[in-house]
């Protein structure tokens, strides 16, 4: 019952000691403008006494391992050791909240707070930098953006959501040329000629090759940058009319504005695809709550409040996707491991009944591990799952020590109750030593506070709690189970001995 009410997560979030801050600006922001906004952002962050230094990456480097447009910047905030903070008792979560409040006052920016290693691992594992991603698939970008906006509004109201944002798919200023096909037909102009003229003037066209020694450079012809940004100058581009010569009375050219309408308006910033389908991603980080319960709550609210049109669908990604994948893998690995343990017990005892008696240590150990996690308010995770697997082996080992000794006493001819009593008393010390060594050895991991303690803590908590409960089972319950299962066998043996005739010699 406790396990069904506990939260779940893929791997506990490590406290890396530093902060990764991604600043997102309006698509099309120039590099000089982005650098100016970035300088102001870094000055604001440096005002915090806990910050040691700040540096950022903007745009695409020569070795493009992490390409980004000029309107996106990765900020790395290196913090001082906690002992050097004005208030050492202040948590990193409080610092992030205060920093977020301060930087939100800078106009023109949107932010996402995470950690450097966590950001990279999220990106490598699931393709997004945030903890949770809602992927909206479909064909029409306007519909995808509408659905994504509704989902982001719902996610912002879910308890534990932070840094909710929609992937920037629109907002890039683009030159739109709408060709009037009726006018081009009236002038006898081919639409391709109009398109080629615009492409040559704005994008450029290769006109030759320049050689310098063994180096070669393409010569590209296009309008100067000042004219490329002038809508009226582009509208005056000449389009040659077919069939007219210099000596005729008919005009040789018409202007581009005569056969097309030009406009600079926001257009698609990017079009992302996954498995061949267009997608828009809504991302969110989770703070102060486990990912499993957050996604369950978000899924129920989105299902109730967001209507996804036909032909579109939603899938969940991010760290939650890895949690689902690991959970499915554990659903195969754990039963297989337990089956192999039982198979080894059967081979040793050559008896299904005694194997099952020893195997009862596993559920008792799992119960103690779950109870310990619940008492410490630690959600289920992959590290806790590894602890359950290790715990099962220790629990079976203690039961095996006691039952095998009781069986050996019975094989020597000792009565059932006497063998159980002597076996339990004799094996009391070995069982306690095995349990204490395993549990005491994990105490430093259970109370650790250094780097990596977040991953160690669930594993150690599960092992300590499970060993305590399984030891109680081995010492108190296991002898009772053994007597209940072998009582009839003992009674039959006593009856057979009483029925044998006595002979005097």
C-alpha positions in Angstrom: 0.0 0.0 0.0 2.8 2.4 0.8 4.6 1.6 -2.5 1.5 2.6 -4.5 1.4 6.0 -2.8 5.1 6.7 -3.1 6.6 8.9 -5.8 9.1 7.7 -8.4 12.0 9.2 -10.3 14.7 7.9 -12.7 17.8 8.9 -10.7 17.9 11.3 -7.8 19.0 14.8 -8.8 22.6 15.5 -7.8 23.6 18.7 -6.2 26.5 19.6 -8.6 27.3 22.8 -6.7 26.9 25.0 -9.8 24.0 26.4 -11.9 23.4 26.2 -15.6 21.2 29.0 -16.8 19.9 29.1 -20.4 18.8 32.5 -21.6 16.4 32.6 -24.6 15.7 35.8 -26.5 13.4 36.7 -29.4 14.4 34.9 -32.6 16.3 37.1 -35.0 18.1 39.0 -32.2 21.4 40.3 -33.6 24.7 39.1 -32.1 25.5 42.6 -30.8 22.2 43.0 -29.1 22.4 39.5 -27.6 25.9 40.4 -26.2 24.6 43.6 -24.7 21.7 41.7 -23.0 24.1 39.0 -21.9 26.4 41.6 -20.2 23.5 43.0 -18.2 22.4 39.5 -17.2 25.9 38.6 -15.9 26.1 41.8 -13.9 22.8 40.9 -12.2 24.0 37.4 -11.4 27.3 38.7 -10.0 25.5 40.7 -7.4 24.9 37.6 -5.4 27.7 37.0 -2.9 27.4 33.2 -3.4 28.5 33.5 -7.0 32.2 33.1 -7.8 32.2 33.7 -11.6 29.9 33.6 -14.6 30.6 32.8 -18.2 28.4 32.1 -21.2 28.4 30.7 -24.7 26.5 32.3 -27.6 26.1 31.1 -31.1 28.0 28.3 -32.9 31.7 27.7 -32.4 34.2 26.6 -35.0 33.8 23.0 -33.8 30.0 22.9 -33.8 29.4 20.4 -31.0 26.7 22.5 -29.5 25.2 24.8 -32.2 22.8 27.5 -31.1 21.4 30.6 -32.7 22.6 34.0 -31.5 19.4 34.5 -29.5 20.2 31.6 -27.1 23.0 31.7 -24.5 24.2 29.0 -22.1 25.3 30.6 -18.8 27.4 28.7 -16.4 27.2 30.1 -12.8 30.1 28.8 -10.7 29.3 29.1 -7.0 31.6 29.5 -4.1 32.0 26.7 -1.5 29.1 26.7 0.9 31.5 27.5 3.8 32.2 30.9 2.1 28.5 31.9 1.7 27.3 34.7 3.9 24.6 32.3 5.2 25.9 28.7 5.0 22.5 27.4 6.0 20.9 28.8 2.8 20.0 26.0 0.4 20.8 26.0 -3.3 17.1 25.9 -4.0 16.5 29.2 -2.2 19.4 30.7 -4.1 18.0 29.6 -7.4 14.6 31.1 -6.6 16.2 34.4 -5.5 18.3 34.4 -8.7 15.3 33.7 -10.8 13.4 36.6 -9.3 16.3 39.0 -10.0 16.9 38.0 -13.6 13.2 38.1 -14.5 13.3 41.8 -14.1 15.6 42.1 -17.1 13.3 42.5 -20.2 13.5 40.4 -23.3 14.7 37.2 -21.8 13.2 33.8 -20.9 15.2 31.5 -18.6 15.6 27.9 -17.7 17.5 26.9 -14.6 19.3 23.6 -14.4 22.7 22.1 -13.6 25.6 21.7 -16.1 26.0 17.9 -16.0 22.2 17.3 -15.6 21.5 19.5 -18.6 23.9 17.6 -20.8 22.7 14.2 -19.6 19.1 15.1 -20.2 20.0 16.3 -23.7 22.0 13.1 -24.5 19.4 10.7 -23.0 16.1 12.2 -24.3 17.0 15.1 -26.7 15.7 17.8 -24.4 17.4 19.7 -21.6 14.6 19.7 -19.1 13.3 17.1 -16.7 9.9 16.6 -18.5 8.9 17.2 -22.1 5.5 17.0 -23.7 5.9 16.4 -27.4 3.0 17.4 -29.7 3.0 15.8 -33.1 1.0 16.7 -36.2 1.1 18.3 -39.6 0.0 21.9 -39.2 2.4 24.2 -37.3 -0.3 26.6 -36.2 -2.3 23.8 -34.7 0.7 22.4 -32.9 1.6 25.8 -31.5 -2.0 26.3 -30.3 -2.1 22.9 -28.5 1.4 23.5 -27.1 0.3 26.8 -25.6 -2.7 25.2 -23.9 -0.5 22.5 -22.5 2.0 25.0 -21.1 -0.8 26.9 -19.4 -1.9 23.6 -17.7 1.7 22.7 -16.7 2.4 26.0 -15.1 -0.5 25.3 -12.6 0.8 21.8 -11.7 2.5 21.7 -8.3 6.2 21.4 -8.7 6.5 22.8 -12.2 9.3 25.3 -13.0 10.7 26.8 -16.1 7.8 25.9 -18.3 8.3 27.0 -21.9 7.2 26.2 -25.4 9.8 25.5 -28.1 10.4 28.6 -30.2 9.1 27.7 -33.6 7.9 31.1 -34.8 9.0 34.7 -34.5 11.9 34.9 -37.0 11.6 37.9 -39.3 11.4 36.7 -42.8 10.9 38.3 -46.2 7.7 37.0 -47.7 7.2 37.3 -51.5 3.7 36.6 -52.6 3.7 36.3 -56.4 0.6 37.4 -58.2 0.2 34.7 -60.8 -2.4 36.5 -62.8 -0.1 39.5 -63.3 2.9 37.3 -64.3 0.7 35.5 -66.8 -0.5 38.9 -68.2 3.1 40.0 -68.7 4.1 36.5 -70.0 6.7 36.1 -67.1 7.5 32.7 -65.8 7.1 32.3 -62.0 10.5 30.7 -61.9 12.2 33.8 -63.3 10.7 35.9 -60.4 11.9 33.4 -57.8 15.4 33.2 -59.3 15.6 37.0 -59.3 14.7 37.2 -55.6 17.0 34.3 -54.7 20.0 36.0 -56.6 19.4 39.4 -55.0 18.9 38.2 -51.4 20.7 34.9 -51.1 23.3 35.3 -53.9 24.3 33.2 -56.9 27.7 31.8 -57.8 29.2 33.7 -60.7 32.7 32.4 -60.9 35.8 31.1 -59.0 38.7 33.1 -57.7 42.1 31.3 -57.5 44.9 32.3 -55.1 47.6 29.7 -55.5 46.2 26.4 -54.6 43.2 28.0 -52.9 39.9 28.7 -54.6 37.0 30.9 -53.6 33.5 31.1 -55.1 32.5 34.5 -56.4 28.9 35.3 -55.3 26.8 38.1 -56.7 24.1 39.6 -54.5 22.8 43.0 -53.3 24.7 44.8 -50.6 23.4 44.3 -47.0 21.9 47.8 -46.8 19.7 47.1 -49.9 18.8 43.5 -48.8 17.2 45.0 -45.6 15.4 47.7 -47.7 12.0 46.4 -48.7 11.5 49.3 -51.3 14.8 48.6 -52.9 13.9 44.9 -53.3 10.6 45.9 -54.8 12.4 47.8 -57.5 14.3 44.7 -58.7 13.9 44.5 -62.5 12.2 41.4 -64.0 13.0 41.0 -67.7 10.0 40.6 -70.0 10.2 37.8 -72.5 10.3 38.5 -76.3 11.0 42.3 -76.1 14.1 43.8 -77.6 15.9 47.1 -77.2 14.5 48.6 -80.4 10.8 47.9 -79.7 8.3 50.2 -78.0 7.4 47.7 -75.4 9.2 48.0 -72.0 12.1 45.6 -71.4 11.6 45.2 -67.7 9.0 45.4 -65.0 9.6 45.9 -61.3 9.3 43.1 -58.8 6.7 45.1 -56.9 4.5 45.1 -60.0 4.0 41.4 -60.1 4.4 40.5 -56.3 3.7 41.8 -52.9 6.6 42.0 -50.4 6.3 41.9 -46.6 8.7 41.3 -43.7 6.8 39.4 -41.1 7.5 36.8 -38.4 7.8 33.3 -39.9 8.9 29.8 -38.7 12.0 29.9 -36.6 12.6 26.2 -36.8 10.7 23.1 -37.8 11.5 20.1 -35.7 10.8 16.5 -36.7 10.9 13.2 -35.0 10.3 9.9 -36.9 9.3 12.0 -39.9 6.5 14.0 -38.2 6.5 17.6 -37.2 6.6 18.3 -33.5 6.5 21.1 -30.9 8.0 20.4 -27.5 6.7 21.9 -24.2 9.4 21.5 -21.5 9.4 21.9 -17.7 11.7 21.2 -14.8 10.4 19.7 -11.6 11.4 21.2 -8.2 10.3 20.0 -4.8 8.5 17.0 -6.1 9.3 13.6 -7.7 8.9 13.3 -11.4 6.6 10.2 -11.3 3.8 11.9 -9.3 4.3 15.2 -11.2 3.8 13.5 -14.6 0.8 11.5 -13.3 -0.9 14.7 -12.1 0.0 16.6 -15.3 -1.3 13.8 -17.5 -4.7 13.7 -15.8 -5.0 17.5 -16.0 -4.0 17.8 -19.6 -6.4 15.0 -20.5 -9.2 16.9 -18.9 -8.4 20.4 -20.0 -6.7 20.1 -23.4 -8.5 18.9 -26.5 -6.0 17.5 -29.1 -7.5 17.8 -32.6 -7.8 14.6 -34.8 -4.5 13.8 -36.5 -2.4 15.1 -33.7 -1.1 13.3 -30.6 1.0 13.7 -27.5 3.9 11.8 -26.1 6.0 12.3 -23.0 9.8 12.6 -23.0 12.6 13.8 -20.9 13.9 12.1 -17.8 10.4 10.6 -17.3 10.9 8.7 -20.6 14.1 7.1 -19.1 12.2 6.3 -15.9 9.6 4.3 -18.0 12.3 2.5 -20.0 14.2 1.6 -16.8 11.0 0.5 -15.0 10.1 -1.9 -17.9 13.6 -3.3 -17.9 13.5 -3.9 -14.1 10.1 -5.6 -14.5 12.1 -8.3 -16.5 15.3 -8.3 -14.5 13.9 -8.4 -11.0 11.6 -11.4 -11.5 14.3 -13.2 -13.4 16.8 -12.6 -10.5 14.3 -13.8 -8.0 13.5 -16.9 -10.1 17.2 -17.7 -10.3 17.5 -17.3 -6.5 14.6 -19.7 -5.9 16.1 -22.1 -8.5 19.4 -22.2 -6.5 17.5 -22.8 -3.3 15.6 -25.7 -4.9 18.9 -27.2 -6.1 20.4 -27.0 -2.7 17.5 -28.3 -0.6 16.0 -30.6 -3.4 12.8 -29.6 -1.8 10.3 -26.9 -3.0 8.8 -26.5 0.5 12.1 -25.6 2.2 13.0 -23.4 -0.7 9.8 -21.4 -0.4 10.4 -21.1 3.4 13.7 -19.4 2.8 12.3 -17.4 0.0 9.8 -15.7 2.3 12.7 -13.5 3.4 12.4 -11.6 0.2 9.0 -10.0 0.6 9.7 -9.3 4.3 12.9 -7.6 3.3 11.2 -5.6 0.5 8.6 -4.5 3.1 11.2 -3.1 5.4 13.0 -1.3 2.5 9.8 0.4 1.4 8.9 1.4 4.9 12.4 2.9 5.4 12.0 4.9 2.2 8.6 6.2 3.3 9.9 7.2 6.7 12.7 9.2 5.1 10.4 10.7 2.4 12.6 9.3 -0.4 10.8 8.4 -3.7 11.4 5.1 -5.5 14.2 5.3 -8.0 16.6 3.1 -10.0 19.2 3.4 -7.2 16.5 2.1 -4.8 15.7 -0.7 -7.2 19.3 -1.8 -7.2 19.2 -1.7 -3.4 16.2 -4.1 -3.4 18.0 -6.5 -5.6 21.1 -6.5 -3.3 18.8 -6.8 -0.3 17.1 -9.9 -1.6 20.4 -11.7 -1.6 21.2 -10.8 2.0 17.7 -11.8 3.2 17.9 -15.2 1.5 21.4 -15.8 2.9 20.3 -15.4 6.5 17.4 -17.7 6.0 19.6 -20.2 4.3 22.0 -20.3 7.3 19.3 -21.1 9.8 17.2 -23.6 7.7 20.2 -25.6 6.5 21.4 -26.0 10.1 18.0 -27.1 11.3 17.8 -29.7 8.5 21.2 -31.0 9.4 20.1 -31.5 13.1 17.0 -33.3 11.9 19.0 -35.6 9.7 21.0 -36.6 12.8 17.8 -37.8 14.4 16.9 -34.9 16.6 13.1 -34.3 17.1 11.5 -31.4 15.2 10.9 -29.0 18.1 14.3 -29.7 19.6 16.1 -29.1 16.2 14.2 -25.8 15.6 15.1 -24.6 19.1 18.7 -25.5 19.0 19.1 -24.4 15.4 17.6 -21.0 16.1 19.7 -20.5 19.2 22.9 -21.7 17.6 22.6 -19.6 14.5 21.5 -16.4 16.4 25.0 -15.0 16.4 25.9 -15.7 12.7 22.5 -14.2 11.6 23.0 -11.1 13.7 26.6 -10.7 12.6 25.6 -10.9 8.9 22.8 -8.4 9.4 24.9 -5.9 11.5 27.8 -6.0 9.1 25.6 -5.2 6.1 23.5 -2.6 7.9 26.2 -0.8 9.8 28.4 -0.7 6.6 25.6 1.2 4.8 25.0 3.8 7.5 27.7 6.3 6.2 26.0 6.2 2.8 22.5 6.7 4.3 23.6 9.9 6.2 26.0 11.2 3.6 25.7 14.8 2.5 28.7 15.2 0.1 28.8 14.9 -3.7 26.8 12.0 -4.9 25.0 11.5 -1.7 21.6 11.8 -3.4 22.2 8.6 -5.3 23.7 6.7 -2.4 21.0 7.6 0.1 18.1 5.6 -1.4 20.2 2.5 -1.9 21.6 2.5 1.6 18.2 3.3 3.1 16.6 0.3 1.3 19.3 -2.1 2.5 19.3 -1.0 6.1 15.5 -1.0 6.5 15.2 -4.3 4.6 17.9 -6.1 6.6 16.2 -5.1 9.9 12.9 -6.5 8.8 14.4 -9.6 7.2 16.5 -10.3 10.4 13.3 -10.2 12.5 11.7 -12.7 10.1 14.7 -15.0 10.2 14.9 -15.1 13.9 11.2 -15.1 14.9 9.0 -16.1 12.0 11.2 -18.5 10.0 11.3 -21.1 12.8 7.5 -21.0 13.1 7.0 -21.4 9.4 9.4 -24.3 9.3 7.5 -26.0 12.2 4.1 -25.4 10.6 5.2 -27.0 7.3 6.9 -30.0 8.8 4.6 -30.7 11.7 2.5 -33.3 9.9 5.7 -35.0 8.8 6.9 -35.2 12.4 3.6 -36.6 13.6 3.6 -39.3 11.0 7.1 -40.3 12.0 6.1 -40.5 15.7 3.0 -42.6 14.8 5.1 -45.0 12.7 7.6 -45.5 15.6 4.7 -46.2 18.0 3.2 -48.7 15.7 6.4 -50.8 15.4 6.3 -54.0 17.7 8.8 -54.2 20.4 11.1 -57.3 20.4 13.0 -58.6 23.4 16.2 -60.4 22.9 
